[in-house]
Amino acid sequence: MPDQNVPSHRSRDDGRRVGRPPSAADPHDRPDDGYGPYPRDGHATRGYGERAHAGPGRAGDGYAGDGYADPRPGPRWVGPQGDGVIQPGRSTTDVLPDLDDDEDDDRRRRGRRRALVALTGTAAVVAGGAALAMSPQGAGLIDSLLGRGGGPDATAPAVTDGSAARPSGQQPSTVRTYTEQNESYMGSRAGEVLKKNSPVTGKSHPGPASAAAETKVTVKTVLAKDPIRHLAQRATFGATPKVLADIKRMGIDAWLREQLDPDKIAPTPAELRLADLKTLRMSIPQLREQREALDANGVHADDETVWATIARQIWSDRQLFEVMVDFWTDFLHVAAYFEGSRTQRASFETEVIRKHALGNYADMLVAANRHPALLTYLNQSQSSKDKVNENLARENLELYSVGVDGGYTEADVRQAALLQTGRGVREDQYVYRPERHYVGEVRIMGFQHANNSAEGGEAAADAYFRYLALHDSTARYIATNLATRFVSDTPPRSLVDRLAKAYTAGRGAIKPVLMSLFSASEFWASVGQKVRRPMEYLVATYRVLGVSAETPAGYQHSNTNRTAFAEGLRQIKGKLEELGQFPAGQPTPNGYPDVYVAWTSAGTMVNGWNEAGNILTGNRKMFTYRKPQELVPAPPATAGAYLDALAQRLVFQKLTDGQRKLILGIAGVQADTKVDATFNGAIVAVARAILASPMHHLR
């Protein structure tokens, strides 16, 4: 049978800005046929055998994934290639967008921009010791860099059953139906360089603290080889003085035990302020009932879910839990916005992702396949015994369990699609319809079930989901993704093997896998091997600058439909959207990639630096900021000593001699120059330069 309504893996707009989809047909007014965000013509916008992908970015010359197309060709910050070569006759500063230094004259602005490029560009040691450099072919292509380039058409209908591109019954990896994102990006030349500097092997220790104490860091990196700082940067959305003090006071083992038991961690004042978001505690029936009133006031639950996630990433003390929520949001991905998201998406966040983030993946997968958000997003309601839709069945195998190379065949996909018939959505709630369920024996990757009654079809599919969740290929797929998130873009096979064994031994329990990861020498040896993605960079900046969610006295807020706190979160989300990443923002089912070379965009980097400047100057007046001149209590009287103290406060380590010289040059002073608390008026520029350094970009 041909594919029906296979989702296109093509992002809206330029692949980065993803907002609410067009609302030509309101999901509440449509017939209960289960049609979601994809075309209703009965065919794929593009067959799985020839899927196009518009990712966040790519390495300048080495994008290796077959079937992927980047709609934004042009200059990229390629890391690390090692030589920093620029097109002959062109300076790196000639092709970069301007930094927002309105207070300076043009000459000084150009000088600061040149210094920042030197600091974070051709002189910067990032992700293992080579330069962040513009690709040679990119110097004259600023229009493409800014998203004005075109890409191949990914909208043509295609029926792929039995074609040369996807012969029925062959293993998907053989016919390249879907190339795993991270592997595709890491196949680039930049990815190959990264691999050479990653730890290649290691061993398990009795616990995280002993692993930290006994592991020697041998990789090349500009980061301080401090295990407390390393843990704080990897297990949170950004180290803060408080987090570092807590780990030092409690010890590594005790701090991790506390983080793995988040229910015992008290909510912060900012988390308590989430009560300002009117829909956050509403059920699906309540959202339906109050829909007209909410819409009239411009209040949408899918928006508020994204805002709440951002707030928790910045201000929650349950940091490891929030990191895992983000991990599962990318792994078992349902986009923030789709037809039906206003009533369904918030519940998916609460009842599937957050409920099981540190629990058991088998429970999560079963819950997801009983949730209206996933079923609507992947068109499951339109699937019946007489007209079978393969979308959800395919993604359950390809993305949510065993992975594209997990050993399934096209026959397995079709058998799974038959087994899953009967599941659907009515009035935004999950419903099982026995009359639409296919009855008959099924065999899927070693799973066999008689499936001999329509009434028993729901339980049969649940058994299949648990089988998938505990499959050896799923154990390895999840282990690989966790190691990629926490350790390295090219995780050591030795670590993946041990994590997969821990997953299997725990029958899908997540906490034992994380303890195995933190007890591995590979984790502690991987200092400097992960680069922050745009959302991680911005959230870490808010955290390290100590921005408070409290609204200052006297702040005038004119919007009567949302509080100042909610408005601030909305604005942060808008900035993240500009940077190309926000919680659940990827419109396609594959989630965001988690490797550095997928995000190497010069425009995004400069935009992030500018936003750091906005935070330093308290640009969003609804939040409370610490003045930059107050970051260091009793600042030293000379520029060099003050810079050292400020670097210790913002990136928790010393700068290199070269970086120190460059930043003093930005301020226009010498190391022995006498300065006041404002760094003689240059404190914002100096602090922003530190936040543009590799030490803040790395995690």
LINTA-V349902 format. One line per field, one symbol per residue. ss: DSSP state (A for helix, B for strand, O for the rest). phi: phi as a letter, one per 20 degrees, with the letter a starting at -180 (. if undefined). burial: # if it has 16 or more other C-alpha atoms within 10 Angstrom, else .. A space follows every 10 residues. Layout:
ss=???
phi=???
burial=???
//
This chain:
ss=OOOOOOOOOO OOOOOOOOOO OOOOOOOOOO OOOOOOOOOO OOOBOOOAAA OOOOOOOOOO OOOOOOOOOO OOOOOOBBOO OOOOOOOOOO OAAAOOOOOO OOOOOAAAAA AAAAAAAAAA OOOOOBOOOB OOBBOAAAOO OAAAAAAAOO OOOOOOOBOO OOOOOOOOOO BAAAAOOOOO AAAAAAOOAA AAAAAAOOOO OOOBOOOAAA AAAAOOOOOO OOOOOOAAAA AAAAOOOOOO AAAAAAAAAA OAAAAAAAAO OAAAOOOOAA AAAAAAOOOO OOOAAAAAAO AAAAAAOOOO AAAAAAAAAA AAAAAOOOAA AAAAAAAAAA AOOOOOOOOO AAAAAAAAAA AAAAAAOOOB AAAAAAAAOO OAAAAAAOOA AAOOOOOOOO AAAAAAAAOO OOOOOOOOBA AAAAAAAAAO OOBBBBOOBB BBOAAAOOOO OBBBOOBBBO OOOOOOAAAA AAAAAAAAAO OAAAAAAAAA AAAAAAOOOO OOAAAAAAAA AAAAAOOOBA AAAAAAAAOB AAAAOOOOOO BOOAAAAAAA AAAAOOOBOO OOOOOOOOOO OOOAAAAAAA AAAAAAAAAO OOOOOOOOOO OOOOOAAAAO OAAAAAAAAA AAAAAAOOOO OOOBOOOAAA OOOOOOOBAA AAAAAAAAAA AOOOOOAAAA AAAAAAAOOO OOOBOOOOOO OOAAAAAAAA AOOAAAABO
phi=.ffclfffec ffldncecdf fgdfcfffde fednfdedgd encffafffb fdcdefrbfg bcfdffndce fcfpfcfece eodmfdggnc egffdeffee dffdfgffff fffffffffd dfdeeclood eecffgeefd dfffgeneed cffddffbdd fmeffbfgnf fgffdlfbeg gfffffffff fffggfdegd brbedfagff fffdeeedff aeffedffff fffeeceqfc gffffffffe ngffffgffe cffeeffegf ffffffefef deeggffffd gfffffemdc ffffffffff gfffdfeeff ffffgfgfff fdecffcafo ffddffffgf edfffdgddc fgfffffffd dfffffgdmf feebfebede gfgffgefdd bfnfdeoecf ffgffffffe foeacclmcf bddgfdefdq fccclnecbf lebffeffff fgfffffffd fgffgfffgf fffffedafc fffgfggfff fffffelnfe gfffffffee ffffeegnec dffgffffff fgffemfdff effnfedeee ebffffffff ffgffffffo bbgmfffefe mffccgffce dfffffgfff fgfffgemfe ffdddefgfd fdflfgedff fffffffffe cmafefgffg fffffffmce feffcefell ndffffffff fefgfefec
burial=.######### #..######. ......#... ...######. ..######## ########## #####..### ########## ##.#.#.... .##.###.## #.......## .######### ########## ######.##. ##.####.#. ...#..#### #...####.. ###..##### ########## #####.#### .#.##.#### ##..#.#.## #####.#### ########## #.##.##... .##..#..## .#....#..# #.##.##### ...#..##.. #..#....## ########## ########## ########## ########## #########. .######### ########## ########## #####..### ########## ########## ########## #####..### ####.####. .####...#. #..##.##.# ########## ########## ########## ######.### ####..#### ########## ########## ########## #########. #......... .######### .######### ########## ########## ########## ###.##.#.# #####.###. ##..##.### .######### #####...## #######.#. #...###.#. .######### #########
//
